[in-house]
Amino acid sequence: MTKSYHHGHLIVWDEKEEMWNYVDTGRPIDPDRPCFWCGWPPTPEGHDACIGHIPGASGACCGHGRGVPYVMWWPNDESFLF
């Protein structure tokens, strides 16, 4: 069984249906489901609400209480430097 997390909620891959489902509800993942840790839904742009938009970042995650927070930067983008 393939497992992962979506906004901190445990999900499993359903090979028959070819989709990810939440373990706690059995339902397909919902991009608007609130964070497991802070309870806030993503911003309208899809960012983690607790960190919001980070200029120059190609991606970021607060960790949702399950993993290590991270920020990924666009290659050669120095707009975040002071």
N, C-alpha and C positions, 0 to 999 in steps of 0.2 A: 504494500500500500504506500503510495507516494503522499507525503505530508508536507505542508508548508504553512505560512502565515499570511493573512491579509489584514492589514491594519491591526495586527496583534491577535487576531482571532485564528484559531487552528482550522485549517482547511485540508481536505483530502481530494485527490484526483479520482473521479468516477470514470473508469475505463469504458464502461458500457455506454454512458451518456456523453463521454468525452468533454467533461466540464469539471470545474472546481466547485466543491460544496463545503459549507461550514459544518464542522463536526457537531456543534451544539444545536443547530437547527435543522441540518440536513438540506438546507436551501442553497441555491447557487450564490456565489459571491455577489455582493452589492457594493459598487464603488462609492456609495454614499453612507455606508454603515460607519457609525462613530468608532473612534479609536478604542481599543480594548483598555488602554491605560488611562487616558485623560477623559474619555467620553465625548470628545468633540468630533463633529463630522469634518470631512475635508473641506477646504475652501472651495468656492465655485470653480476655481482654476484647477482644483485637484491636489493642492498642496496640503501637507499635514498642518492642521490649524495652529498647533502650538509653535511652529517655526515659520510658517507663512512662506512668502516668496523670498528667495535669496538671489540677488542680482549676480549674474555670471555663473550660476550653478546649472548643471545639466540634470541634476537629480539630488534629492535629499530625503532622509527618513529620520524621524525622531526615535525610532526603535520600538515604539508602541509597548514598552515595558517588557519586551521579549528579546530584543537584540540590541546591538550597539548602534547608536545614532551615527549617521554619516552624511557627508556632503561630497558630491562629485562635481568637478569643475570642467567646463568646456576646455578642450585643449587650447593652449596658448592664449587664453582669455585672462588678462591681467586687470580687468575692470574692478575686481574685488580688492586689489591692493591699495593701500593708502599712501 
